[in-house]
């Protein structure tokens, strides 16, 4: 209910910015209830799609389109099970349907803010570590992912994804500025940082001008650790290249995978051969069967 109220107030402030009091005073209790119901339906769909990491928008969301995209289609499916809600949705004013792309972004922004506030409350005033990496997305924009690692009040180590920040560049100064700005919005004290985890790129681990060095100058206890997963990857790649049989094996494996993936017929033949092999292993009791996760 608090989330619904916060989103509703955020939207109303934008829609009715100048005449808020005058317009709201003319609303009947039925109109208010209908608006809340329409907004709640949109919130539920947004939460579902966000949780399942499903794209919201469709290529063509016009009235004549056969596929409006996941958000509009899911909303249509959800409200279609109740005739009363269908009537409320179809009779909604054009400026109060709560289905536009801008409204979807507003709802996502409010949900994201509440999640970050919950993480901030869980951290409290204790120490924490930061894990940062940057990459390019499908729209060719540089994005920086920030993860916080800390110990909660029950003594359990938690790793929480804190957000993705668009950065104009990958220089250490730019990344530091965006990290500090993100933390300042939620009153996270830089002096509480006790660890930094990045990859081995020069802009991240540089001893003098890297991100870890810039943060270490402000917080002398924020020690840098090269990401263990990245170090393991580099070690495995280096080891496989040094051992000739391994190097040949992976080289041939890449050729086999590329050869099979290039043909639908070869993929189907591989699946048939795998199914036959599994049936054979079951028949000779080399493979156990049963019910469960697998």
C-alpha positions, 0 to 999 in steps of 0.5 A: 500500500505504501508503494502504491501511495508513493507511486500515485503521488509521484504521478499526480505531482507531474500530471496535476502539477499546477492545479493539483488541489483544485482537480483532486477536490473534484474527484469522487470516491469512485473515480479515486478508487478506479484510478487506484485500481488501474495504477495497481494493475500497472504496478503488478505487471511492472513488478512481474516483468522486472522480477522475471527480467522480461523486456517491457516494450514492443516494436510496434505498440500502435492500435493496429499492431498484432503484438503490443509488447510484454507490458501491454499484453500482460496487462490485458491478460491480467485484467481480462479475467474480471469484467468490472476491471475491463470496463474500468480500464476501457473507460479510463481517461486518456491521461489516467490509463497509467500504461504509457512508457513514461509511467512504466519508467516512473513505477520502475524508478520508485520501486528501484528507489525503495529497494535501494533504501531497504539495502541502505537500512540493512547496511546501517552505519556498518562497514561495507565493500564495493564491487564495480565493473563496467561494460557496454550494453546493446545500445552501445552505452557504457554502463557501470554496475555497482554491488555492495558486500557487507555483514547484516545484523544477523552476522550473514555476509550479503551481496546486494546489486545496488544499481547500474549507472551510465557513465560517459567514459571509463576513466578512473576519475569518471567512475569515482565521481559516479560512485560517490554521487550514487552513495551521496544520494543514499547517505552512504559514508565513503569512510565506511568502505573497507574493500574494493573489488575490480578487474585487472584493467589499468583504469581500475587497479592502477597504483597511482591513477587507478580507481582503487588508488583514488578511493584509497586516498580518500579512505585509507582502509579501502583495500583493493582486491583483484576480483577472484573470479577474474583471476581464476579465469586468467589463471585457467586461460594461462594454464590451458595455453601452457599445456599443449594437450589442453590447448589443442583440446579447446581449439578443436572443441571450439571448431566442433561447437562452431561446426555444429551450431552452424546447422540446425540438422547437426544440432538435431542429430546431436540431440538424438545421439545424446538422448540415445546415450542417456537411454543406454546408460539408464538401461545398463544402470549407469545412470540413476533416475528419479524426481527432483530438481533435475 
